């Protein structure tokens, strides 16, 4: 009897500590439908969020998953859903849109890994995932849970940096300002990183991942922040004037 109770307690603890997700099934991680609540609209002209740099967000040479539910507009310009970058020779990771073909793009390792999806912007809500898998040595991009492109991780070492994380733009140190703003809506962004609990999380294959940051774009914290729902404190400060759109 005691063993049964102990097993139930351990199962509950593990369930609270991690979440089973799977790239091949976009509904498997209980992601809320974006039309149920609302989203933030970024106007492409100075709207962005900033998250203070933290060791949790430095993912160089680590397995990670970047996940964003977005509805961007094509404008033949680089746009970024999230970016942990400094200069072209010091990019930890980026997820956004390629200006040359308006296709979704995943970058890491100081341009050593740079991959585009097949799908181009079509005005619909879309789930974009960038996966950097050290265990299998693969660098990939998924659209709505479907693998669209993958390659081997370039042997060039990824570089972490002390720059803040940007949502809806990227920081460019030459100009000392944010650039390459997103035009469109974001419903949520999640960042999965190496697990501190050593619990396997399924993402098509078994990965030791924790949800280290999660921004629902309707969860405002105070008057000028979007809350990190993981409890890790990575709240995003609002810059410009992104508009909340209720659906």
Secondary structure, DSSP 8 states (H G I E B T S, - for coil): -HHHHHHHHHHHHHHHH-----TT-TTTT----GGGSEEEEEESSS-EEEE---GGG--TTS-EEEEEEEEE---SS-EEEEEEESSTT-EEEEEEE-TTT-EEEEEETTTTEEEEEEEE--SS-EEEEEEEETTTTEEEEEETTEEEEEEE--SS-----S--EEESSEEETTTTEEES--EEEEEEEEEEEE-SS--EEESSSEEEEEEEEEEEEEEEETTTEEEETTSS---EEEES--EEEE-
